[in-house]
Amino acid sequence: MVTVSSRPTVAYKPRPGEIPTNPGVYRFRDAAGRVLYVGKAKNLRARLSNYFAPLHTLHERTRRMVTSAASVEWTVVASDVDSLQLEYMWIKEFDPPFNVRYKDDKSYPFMAITLADEAPRVIVTRNRRIPGAKYFGPYPKVWAVHDTIDLMIRVFPIRTCSDASYKKAMATGRPCFPGQIGRCGGPCSMKVTIEEHRAIVEDFISFMSGGDQRFAKELNARMREASAAMDYEAAAIYRDRLASIEAVLSKSALVLASDTDADLFGIAEDELNATVQQFVIRGGRVRGVRATTIEKELDISGGELVDQVLQRAYGDAAPVDIPRQVLVPSLPDDAADLEEWLRERRGKLVSIQVARRGRKAELLKTATLNAQQALMIHKTRRTSDYVARTQALTDLQEALGLAEAPLRIECYDVSHLSGTNVVASMVVFEDGLPRKDQYRNFGVSETTDDTDSLYQVLIRRLAYLDRPEDDSTGSPTDAEHEPADGTVVKTRKRPRFAYPPQLLVVDGGKPQVEAAARALADAGHEEIALCGIAKRLEEVWMPGEDYPVILPRTSEALYLLQRLRDEAHRFAITHQRRRRRRDIQSVLAEVPGLGEARIRALLRHFGSVAALKRATPEEISELPGIGPKLAAAIHAHLSNGYAQSDDRDGHDGH
């Protein structure tokens, strides 16, 4: 191991040639010796050189880590697989603040079979460390586990009673109480021997491991045989057991081929957080779902995030919990090394694949959708909590050096379509919550760039602060508001529009903040605090400052600013799309022979303006009611009359 102490040149940057080119694991430490970040590399020299590039070229969060550190050290290993194992071990040992952090949304319930017991029993538990136990799940709810067990013990009557009840029954020769009421089928029920019970347990596990259809076929055959022999009582028992098996199978529908054992990971992420939905698929059926929230500190790619997720998922997993296939949204660079690492842990081959097509891709889409919803809930839950909102406003006051907490905040965003159809949005938060009745949209007829658009909009908005309070007849050009139900209506009466904000937020970095500061100065309202939040780096910019304010990733203030920025962007884009829809319908209405019904059918068929513009006359004529001549006229009119070049939502770049 080599340690490089800080030097007065570029702090602790190693000298040329000091870092080996071998694979290995590296650690950044601060002045107190605390490990800040752990990473692995196939080539240590090549990887570490990225951290010691000129500071202004580094991503902001990477720059913060590098400048917080006082030394870097590395350990050379024999292979890339060894570096995986060592990295995972060090991350667990040191819990570095700049590595991704995992926070399980909850402690999930599992079904466990206590195979180490003389007579194994089935239990519901959240403890994953029962010696010798076989686990199934996790299940989303406790009642889901109990429902499954209730159905399963009708077919495979195994022990359910407590250890104390089992010992008492075996010692006295009297059945345990659950056995007396038909809820326990262990040896303590005095109906089977220990050996016979063990065989039933094995069938229970075999069924749960793959939803084995052979049990259904056997029960169906026995039911028919008993019925043919006029043993209707036995036939009824087999019928009830068959119904229980079908009920269990129906609760976990077949989603992939019946011989598929796989774990599928859906991932949704933003700049600071990610959520993971892991679907546990055994025998082609989803046997469990696990949700995890991840807090990111450094900027990492999708492949790097998948790498970290898989290390977390399987670092402490038992060999039986590692499947043959791991399905992910994108492959990490070291996918082959991860496969070898998993093979060593499982004792059998493991493949890591991207689900690109077919049912696997559809299932990944479902998992990703669940992850996106979980991410949205994670981001909004803190904002909707009163204590969190209060903390956010206090943190924001301290971070921006405000005299008081900003109880009313207005956030502005500019959106355009390839430089045309420029609109801006204003969203209002009071006490940390959105006031949708006070949202506004502005149209910008002529502008040179996004900063000029922002300046114009703010000048128009700030003018209302100087009007008499009872003057509610005026309104900004084409201003609109959005009530809580999401509909947008026009109105002339805006009694609160003259109410000044304590903080004005713009979506953007230094250029946008400077434009907003000019507007405040020219309007004579420099008493209003101002900041901007740049989307890519999540930096908070203040007017007149050369460097941004970096809020901690777990800061309630940062969450509030993100929510403001995202809401302003959403509101601007919604207005942009509405205007665009009106524009394209107006253009199409100029085509002779094309009425409203056909216009709606065209847009519905092609799905977007861009797709319609790209369509050939032949493709347009495939729509019922549109012949070749009309299709050619539509194509020509769109090519010549509709100036916009695409259907993307333009947005001020930061």
Buried (B, 14 or more C-beta within 10 A) or exposed (E): EEEBEBEEEEBBBBEEEEBEEBBBBBBBBBEEEBBBBBBBBBBBBEBBBEBBEEEEEBEBBBBBBBEBBBBBBBBBBEBBBBBBBBBBEBBEEBEBBBBBBBEEBEEBBBBBBBBEBBBBBBBBBEEBEBEEBBBBBBBBEEEBBBBBBBBBBBBBBBBBBBEEBBBBBBEEEEBBBBBEEEBBBBBBBBBBEEEEBBEBBBBBBBBBBBBBBEBBEEBBEBBEEBBEEEEEEBBEBBBEBBBBBEBBBEEBEBBBEEEBBBBBBBBBBBBBBBBBBBBBBBBBBBBBBBBBBBBBBBBBEBBBBBBBBBBBBBBEBEEEBBBBBBBBBEBBEBBEBBBBBBBEBBEEEBBBBBBEEEBBBEBBEBBBEBBBEBBBEBBEEBBEBEEBBBBBBEBBBEBBEBEEBBEBBBBBBBBBBEEEBBBBBBBBBBEBEBBBEBBBBBBBEEBEBBBBBBBBBBBBBBBBBEEEEEEBEEBBEBBBBBEEEEEBEEEEEBEEBBBEBBBBBBBBBBBBBBBBBBBBEEBEBEEBBBBBBBBEBBBBBBBEEEEBBBBEBEBBBBBBBBBBBBBBBEBBBBBBBBBBEEBBBEBBEEBEEBEEEBBEBBBEBBEBBBEBBEBEBEBBBEBEEBEEEBBBBBBEBBEEEBEBEEBEBBBBEB
